[in-house]
Every structure is written in structure tokens, then in C-alpha cells.
Amino acid sequence: MNLNVSGHQLEVTPAIRKYVNSKLERVKRHFDHLIDAHVILSVAKLKQKAEVTLHVRGKDIHCQCEDEDLYAAIDLLIDKLDRQVLKYKNRRLEAPHDPIKRR
């Protein structure tokens, strides 16, 4: 999986990059067909915002979270992303694979 972490009005330190990467490992554990992840971290006065666009086969999953602490925003973001990825995975597994059975 390709990971791109960028910051808007914020310098992305190696510690923040490592934290985001370690948190995304949880999502990789649930679903390993991830192609690309683009994480954007931004600061606006007292609100820290984290958003991610995750490219999987056939779909782009996007979510964003805000909090007063950047690390808390990243944690909330990963929780939300994990739920969306599991929902996508369950939909893929429930879809019938045999075209004859669809009729």
C-alpha cells in the first residue's frame, strides 16, 4: 500500500508520519486489498483536522474527523475508517459470485 501523508499549515514530523502508519496497520489487518492511502492533516485555530482517502478496488473510501488534539483526531479517523472498510468488505463477501444464481 502506498501511503502519502501531507499537512496543510502544518509540518508533518517523522513522529506523526510513524503514528499514522502504525494506526493504518489496523485497517490493513482487516482488509489487505488496499491500493493507496492519502492522509491530509490540517490546523485551523483550535481545531485539528485529519482526513483520509483510501483507494480500494472499485471504490474510494473517504472520511474526516476534527478534534482539539491532532493525535485524537487521527484516532477518531482510523476508527471511522476501520468501520467503513469492514462494511465494504462485508458487502463484497455477501455479493453473489455466480451469475446464474443472480437470476
Beta strands, then each sheet from edge to edge (+ up, - down):
strand 1: 2-8
strand 2: 34-44
strand 3: 47-56
strand 4: 59-67
sheet 1: 1+ 2+ 3- 4+
end
